[in-house]
Amino acid sequence: MSALDKIIANQSQYSCSVETLGECKIDSPVRHHEFITDGERILITENELYLRELAEKLGHNPTFERAGPLAKIFHDPSWTRVGIVTAGGLCPGLNNVIKGLVEILSFDYGVKSIFGIRYGYAGLNPALGYQPVMLDPDKVDTIHELGGTILGSSRGQQPTDVIVDTLVRMNINVLFCIGGDGSLRCARDIGDECVKRGLKISVVGIPKTIDNDLHFIGRSFGFETAVASAADVIRNAHVEAKGTAGGIGLVKLMGRDSGFIAAYASIANPVVNFCLVPEDPFKLDGPNGLFTALENRFAAGKTHAVIVVAEGAGQELFKDIPDVRDASGNILKKDIGEFLKRAIECHMKSRKITSSVKYFDPSYTIRSVPAKGTDAIRCYMLARNAVHAAMAGRTNCVVGNLGESYCLVPIKLATIERQTVSLKSDLWRSVMEATGQEFYFAGGERKARMAATMSTMAP
């Protein structure tokens, strides 16, 4: 069941409308800007046929609130105290988002009290002893040139009631949570607890998922930089593979449950011959297995191969190994990269095929680089629209972009389930065409059919 199908089937649980803390009565201090009209909405899809079908099932056109500055705001900038949290794993662009938040708060709204919370949600648990840092435009002036986050990060939730107690004690009335699926679920818990207590605290998320696996937010920041950096590694793997007889360049990329980075990187640098993603289970042995596909490539006269595998691919190949979870509750994936390296080497040796596997795992390198180009621009745009939303009293929402427009999405919708690569999509069709891997996998199937036919024929 797709995310939209799940929404249609459970309309009472899901809404496209963002929660608000109350009526906006304060004149916005934002200058030289064309304000959006309160209540402007954006259609959630540009596909007219699909939109018509959704409207029939829902009884209305599904839309999200357009993001941007409003003429009237809820929070008084003079009394506003802000907290900024970066949670989960590192990702290109975190510092760009921090810089954007601080500059828009300072320059557009004149907010003076901006706290950088250290080491994720752990920094909001006083028992752990992490002191916040004060942020201003001077302090964040050049941080976009650095990878990572100047605030530090951590995985896992802290007790929600303790976090909200800390926000109350610090008089924070706006909290920005920069994080992925798990981190945004934590933000939703905080927002729900604030509403439960009747607290006028805006909790607004900025989607940070290098895997690009959140729904309804468009492309998340850091993804384009990760793809560009991965393409460079793939080029090096290709050079290594071609440098030896039977060379195989094996590159493991991030993607626990979604193979977007592996898929896009394979298209961005189409020297890849096999792209393996979590959404498409594969076998090692047999006529349709990876081993046979590799043999088919070499048998066709090719002297090398490049394989890109997402970290969550091939987990079904690990037998009788118990699951281990990280601090955020995510199942830690078994190391498919090392596994494939050993398996391919053993198979080629057993078949007396000359081969050499060169293995690359650039995961931590890729996620630690600064954001580049349009990715850096996206970071700033997400940050500025998050500030406008928070100051207008929106809460329990995350900023996304649909086409050229930015919108506000309830966190509950953005985290409804992980977004994955559809094996029927143009994206996956493009991967098949760029790699040609179907030819090599199908070659084994044709051989098996021919062998079966020959075995039934009279001598």
N, C-alpha and C positions, 0 to 999 in steps of 0.2 A: 504494500500500500504506500503510495507516494505521500509526501507531506500535505499536498493540497487535498488529496483524497481523505487523509486523516482529519483535516479541518472540516471538510464537508460532512463526514460521518459523526463528528463531535462538535457541532457548532456551538453548543452551550458552554464548552470548555475553552474554546479559542475565539479570540476577537482580533480584528485588525486595528482596533482603536487603542491608543495609548492612554495610560492613566495620567490624570492631572491633579495637582495639589489644591487647586482652587482658581478663582477668577483672577485674570491678569489685570491689575489696576494701575501699575506704576509705568510712567512714561519711560520708554527705552532710551538710554543714553547713547546708543549707537548712532553715529553720524554718517552723513554722505552715503546712505544706503537705501535702496528700494526695498521696503519691507514687504514680506509676503502677507497675504490675507489670512487671518486666522480661520482655519477650517479648510484650507486648500488641501486637496487629496490627489494622489497619483495612482493610476491603475497598476496593479501588481504584475501585469504581463502585457506585452505589446501584441501578442497573438490574438487577433480579433475572434477567430473561430473558437479558440479555447476559452477566451474571455466570455463569449456568449454562452458556452456550455456551463461555465462556472456560475454565471449569473442566474441561469435557469435552476441550477441545483441549490444555490444559496438564497435566491430570491432578491439579490442585489448585486451590483458590481463591486467586487472586492478591491479595496483601495487602501493605501497607507497615507498617513499625514505627511504633507510635504515639510521638509526641514528648512530652516532659515530664520532670520531675525524677525521678530514681531514688534509692532509699534508699542504694544503694552506688554510688560513682563510681570512675573509673580514675585521674584526675590528682589529685595532692595539691595543693590550692589554695595551700598555703604555698610551694610550689616552682614554681607555674605562672607562665609568662611568655607573654603573649598578643600576637599581631600582628593588626591590623585593616587590611584593604585595600579601597579602593573603586576599581573599574576600569570602563572603558568610558565611554559617554556619561552625561551627567547625567540625573537622574530625581527627581521629587518624592519625598521621604521618606528620602533617603540619610542626612541628619543625624539623623533620628528613629531609624534603625537603629543608627547609631554610639552614640547616647545610650543606647538600650536595652541594647546589648551591654555598655557600660561600667558601667551601673548594676546590671545583674543580676550581672555578674562581681564587682563591688565589694560590693554589699549582700547578695547571697545566698551568695556563695562566699568573700568576703574576699580576692579576688585583688588584689594591689597593683601588679604590673608589667604595665601595658597600653600597648603601643606602637601609635601611629597611624602607619601607613606612608604616606609622602607620594607622591602622584602615581602611584597604582596599583602595578602590578608593577615599574615603573621604580624605585620606592623600595627594592626588594629587590636591586637591582644596584648594588653599591658604586661601580662605575666611573662612575656618573652623578651621584654626590655628593649625593643627597637624604637629609637627616638625619631620622630618625623623631622624633615628638613623644610625650611622655608624656601619657597621658590619665587623668583621674580624674573623679568625679562633679561637682566644682566646674567643671572645664573644659568639660564638656558640658551644663551646667545649662540653658542657653537656646538651644542650637544648633538645636533642632527648629523654632524660629521663623524660621530662615533657609533659603533654597533652596540647592541644590547640596550640596557636601560640604566640610567644614572641612579634610579631608585632601588635597583635590585628586584628580584622576583622570587617567588616560591610557589610550590604546588600545594593543593589541599585547602580545605575550608577550615576556618576557626569557628568556635561557637558563635552562632548568629546573634544571640542575645548579648554576648560580650562585645561583639563588634558594634552593635547599635548603642550599647552603653557608652562605648568610647566616643562615638560620634556625638552623642549628647553631651558628654563631659567636655569635649573639645569645641562645642557649639558649631560643629560642621553642619551646614544645611544643604550642601551640594557635594555629592561623591561621584567621581568619575572612575569607572572600572574598565581597565584596558585588558581584555583577555579573550580566550576562546570559549568553547562549549562549556567546559566545567566551571571556568571562572565566571562566566555570565550566569550560570545557574546559581552560583553563590551570590552574585549581585541581586538576582531575583529574590532570593531568600531574605537578603537584607532589606530590599525594597518592601517586600511583604510584611516584614516585622515592623518597619517604620509606619506603614499604613495601619497595621494592627494597633500600634501604640498611639496613633493619631499624631504622629510627628510630621512636620512639614519639611521633609528632607527629600531632595531630588536625587535619585540614583539612576545614572545614565551610563550605558556601556558603549565602548568603542570596540568593534569586533576585531580581534587579533587571532587569526588562525592561519598559520602558514600553509596548512593543508587545504584551505579554501572549502571547508566542509560545513559552513553555516548556511542556513536557508534564508532567502529573501533579503540578503544584504549586498547582493552583487559580488564583485570580487573583493576579497578581504586584503588589507594592506600587508605587504611583505611577500605576497605570492609572486608578483612579477619579478621582484628582485631574486627570489629563490629560483625561479625558472631560468633567469638569465645566468645566475651563478652556476646552476647545475649544467647548463649547456656548455659552459667552459670546461667543466670536469669531464663531460662526455667527449668533448674534443680530445682531451688528453688521453682518455681511455682508448679512443679510436687510434691515436698515434701509437700507443703502447701495443695494441692488438696487432697492428700492421707491421710492427717491428720484429716479429718473430713468427716462425712457421706454426700454423695452427693457433695463432694468438687469439685469446678471448678476453675482451675488456668487460669487466663486470662492475656495474655502478649501482650502489644501493642509495636510494633517495628517501626522503621523508614521505609519510603517507600511511598512517596507522590503519585507517579504515577507508580512506579515499585516495585514489591514485591520480589526482589532478596534476601534481608536480611531475610525476613520472610521465604522464601522458603529454602534457604541454612541452616538457623538456625534450621529449623524443621527437616532437614535431619541430621544435625550435632548432634542433641540430639533427637533421635526419640522416645521421650515420648509424643510428640505432637499428639493430636487426630484430631484437626481441624486447618488447615492453611488457612487463609482468606487473599486474595491479591486483589489489585485494578483491575487486569486484569480479574478477575472471579467474576462478580456480584453475590450476593446471596440474598435470602429472609429470613425473620425471621419466618413468618407464613406459614401455608399450609403444604401439605404432603412432599414437597421438601425443606422446610425451616430449618433453623438452630435449632429452638426450637424442631421440630420433630426429627431431627438427634440426638440431645442431649438426648431426651427421649428414642430413640432407643438404644443408648449406655447404658443407665442405665437399660433399660428393658432387655438387653442382659446379665445382671449380673455384669456389671462394676460398681465400687463404686465411680469413680471420672472421670474427664475429664480435658484435657489441651488444651486451645485455643490460638493460635498465630494469631494476626491480624496486618496487615500493616496499618500505619496511614491513607493511602489513600483509604483503602477498605471500602465498604459499604456506600459510599457517596450518593448513590441513595436512601438511607433510610431516609435521612433528607429532610423534605418537607417544602417549603415556608420559607427557611432561606436564606437571600441574601448572595452573595459571598463577601468576604473581601480579599484584596490582601496585600502582604507584600511589603517591599521597593523595592524588585527585580521584582515585578509584578506577582509573583506566587500566585495563589489562595490558601488561607489558608484553610486547610482541617478542617471540623468539627470533634469534638473529638469522634471518633468511639469507643474508649476504654471505656470512661465513659458511653457512650450511650448503649453499649452492656452490661456493668455491670448492669445498672438499668433495661434494658429490660429483661435480663435473670432472674434477681431476681424477677421481677414482674410476669413473666410467670410461673416460678416454684412455686411461692406462690399461684397463681391463680389455678394451677393444684394440689395444696396440695402435692407437691413433695419436700421432704427434700433436701435442697441445701444450699451451702454457696460459694459465689464467692469471690475469692482472686485476686485483681487486681494489676498488675505490669506495670509501665510505666518507663522503664530505659533509655529513649531516650537521655536525656542530659548526663547521666552517661556514656553511651556507646560512644558517640561522643567526650567525653572529655578525654578519656584514651590515654596513649602513644601507638604508633604502636608496634606490637609484631612480632617476628620471621621473616618469609619471607615477611611480609608486610613492615617491616622496611627496608629490603633489596630492595624491589621494589621502595620505596621512594628515596633511594640513587641513584638507577640506572636511574630512571626518571629524577632526578636532573642533574646528570652528562651528560646525553644525551641532555637535554635541553640546557646546557651550550655549548656543542660542536656545536649544531645547531645554537645558537645565534651568537657565535663567527665566524661561517662560513657565516653569513649574511642571514640566513633564517629568515622569518618573517610570521606573521599571521598563525602560525601553533601550534600544540599541540603534545607532545610526547606520543606515545602509544606503546604497545608491542603486537606482533603477535607471539604466541608460545614462543620460546626462544629468539627471535630477537626484537629489538626496532626500531620503525619507526617514521616518521614525517607525521602527518595528517593535512591537512588544517582545520582550526577551523570551517569553513563553513560546512565541511563534518561531523566533530565530533558532531556538534550541529544541524544536519539536523532535528532530532526529538528525543524524548526520547526513549531509549532502554527499552523494556518491556519483561516480562516473556511470552514466547509462551506457550499456553495451550496444544500444540501438541509436546512440546519438551521433551527430556529425563529428563530434570530437573523437569518439572512438573509431569511427570509420576513417577519419584522417590518420589516426595512429596506425591502423592496419595498412593503409596505403603508403604511408611514409616508411614503415619498417619492412613491409612485405612478408611479415611473419606468417601470415595465413598460408602462403605458398609453401613454406618449409614444414609447417605442421600438417598441412593437407598432403604433402608429398609422402609422408609416412603412412597416411591413411590409404592413399592410392596404391602404395607398395603392398600393404597388407591385403587389400582387395585383390590385387593381381596374384599374390602368393596363394590366397585361398582359392581363386579360380583355377590356377595351374594345378593345385593339389587334387582337384576333382576331375581333371582331364585324364583320359587314358594315356598310358605311356606310348 
